[in-house]
């Protein structure tokens, strides 16, 4: 028999090594982020609407004051009143223009957030196709490394992330072998070599 332990026990341990808790936490974080994004968007929209209503009331009030001043103006102070009213009108127009620009900016940002939210909802909890493929590839690599590690083999990557070195431990004999993996040899060759080293 190649392994000291029963294959059913090894399979049970391998299945037990699948840890889905981080995935659950990631889904929870995504849901929390979406909820926070929605709340932030609604809050900013309400604040912009409130500011717009306040400035609109101020504009109406100043217009009413202006009309009252025009109706009951003193001919001697007419020129000075006109200057003051022009100054107020300019300030109001500037404030209204700035508010309009800010409102348009907030509407544009709101549309962008809506599009982003729609994209996230369309992608679902698992993300888009590219993200899923990348995660599946990473999961497959992690699974292979765990299987190798459970057999007493540590695979070490180089600076580029390619796995070029294997450390094989034979617990029965207390030996450690370091093997440099070269692409000119086949996987079949290295599989046989690893097995023979583990069994030797």
Secondary structure, DSSP 8 states (H G I E B T S, - for coil): ---SS-HHHHHHHHHHT---HHHHHHHHHHHHHHHHHHHHHHHHHHHHHHHHHHHHHHHHHHHHHHHHHHHT--GGGHHHHHHHHHHHHHHHHHHHHHHHHHHHHHHHHHHHHHHHHHHHHHH-TT--HHHHHHHHHHHHHHHHHHHHHHTTEEEEE-TTS-EEEEEEEETTTTEEEEEE--TTS-HHHHHHHHHHHHH-
